[in-house]
Amino acid sequence: MQLFLMRHGEAEHHARSDRERALTDAGLHHSGMMSEWLKNSITEFDLVLVSPYLRAMQTWNEVATHFASPKKVKILDELVPAADPDMSSRLVLAYAEQFKAHNVLVVSHMPLLGYMVSELVPGIEPPLFATSSVAMIDFMGKHASLMWQQSPHSIG
């Protein structure tokens, strides 16, 4: 299985709540850039798991315009910024197994994504994720490896 972890695009700083922060124009643009770049690595996602926060859902909506419709999309409260990384990682793997997904995209937040990498790939310190950046973890049997991490600034 290949697991793609994506941080939402740049979001506005002011909103009624953190949950309601919308993407900026730059956030939409960078999410689109990363989607185009991702098309060099993957043609479709079997499963997409998204945080319920507005900026994450807007990021997924932008990514979705660049790919065929996935077999399944789920919005999960367990993917919010302060979620438990161990529980979130186990949940993502359980959904991947349940839906027999080979290519999974998770759209979420920092610091959760960095901690999830550490949970999923033994010995890896939590990496930082710039907005709109993506990391790919490859699962070969029971072993997982962080294959790459890219941001819009490193591809543009």
Secondary structure, DSSP 8 states (H G I E B T S, - for coil): -EEEEEE---B-S--SSGGG--B-HHHHHHHHHHHHHHTTT-S--SEEEE-SSHHHHHHHHHHHTTS---SEEEE-GGGSTTS-HHHHHHHHHHHHHHTT-SEEEEEE-TTHHHHHHHHHSTT-------TT-EEEEEEETTEEEEEEEE-HHHH-
